[in-house]
């Protein structure tokens, strides 16, 4: 089952008919074939990381690529000043990793 929250999608979607980033369709189809419940997703539009929010069989909600557990049931994405959507926990973890690599 693919269920994506239409209220939180990027401003870059001009139509209300298809609110899935076209470059994510193959990934989402593979997840559907493997019975992975997708809640929301965004390709990052070359500004942020590609993210897929899924519900695990145990009920936990995580971002698929980073395995970061998200502590809420909805409104996973924040919108930046330019209208791009991102998951704050994912961006913060990647920034912390970047800083750690700089220190080494």
KAGIZI-V903069 format. One record per residue. RES is the residue in three letters. BURIAL is 1 if it has 16 or more other C-alpha atoms within 10 Angstrom, else 0. Layout:
BEGIN
res=RES burial=BURIAL
res=RES burial=BURIAL
END
This chain:
BEGIN
res=UNK burial=0
res=UNK burial=0
res=UNK burial=0
res=UNK burial=1
res=UNK burial=0
res=UNK burial=0
res=UNK burial=0
res=UNK burial=1
res=UNK burial=1
res=UNK burial=1
res=UNK burial=0
res=UNK burial=0
res=UNK burial=0
res=UNK burial=0
res=UNK burial=0
res=UNK burial=0
res=UNK burial=0
res=UNK burial=0
res=UNK burial=1
res=UNK burial=1
res=UNK burial=1
res=UNK burial=0
res=UNK burial=0
res=UNK burial=0
res=UNK burial=0
res=UNK burial=0
res=UNK burial=0
res=UNK burial=1
res=UNK burial=0
res=UNK burial=0
res=UNK burial=1
res=UNK burial=0
res=UNK burial=0
res=UNK burial=0
res=UNK burial=0
res=UNK burial=1
res=UNK burial=1
res=UNK burial=1
res=UNK burial=1
res=UNK burial=1
res=UNK burial=1
res=UNK burial=1
res=UNK burial=1
res=UNK burial=1
res=UNK burial=0
res=UNK burial=0
res=UNK burial=0
res=UNK burial=0
res=UNK burial=1
res=UNK burial=1
res=UNK burial=1
res=UNK burial=1
res=UNK burial=1
res=UNK burial=1
res=UNK burial=1
res=UNK burial=0
res=UNK burial=0
res=UNK burial=0
res=UNK burial=0
res=UNK burial=0
res=UNK burial=1
res=UNK burial=1
res=UNK burial=1
res=UNK burial=1
res=UNK burial=0
res=UNK burial=0
res=UNK burial=0
res=UNK burial=0
res=UNK burial=1
res=UNK burial=1
res=UNK burial=0
res=UNK burial=0
res=UNK burial=0
res=UNK burial=0
res=UNK burial=0
res=UNK burial=1
res=UNK burial=1
res=UNK burial=0
res=UNK burial=0
res=UNK burial=0
res=UNK burial=0
res=UNK burial=0
res=UNK burial=0
res=UNK burial=1
res=UNK burial=1
res=UNK burial=1
res=UNK burial=1
res=UNK burial=0
res=UNK burial=1
res=UNK burial=1
res=UNK burial=0
res=UNK burial=0
res=UNK burial=0
res=UNK burial=0
res=UNK burial=0
res=UNK burial=0
res=UNK burial=0
res=UNK burial=0
res=UNK burial=0
res=UNK burial=0
res=UNK burial=0
res=UNK burial=0
res=UNK burial=0
res=UNK burial=0
END
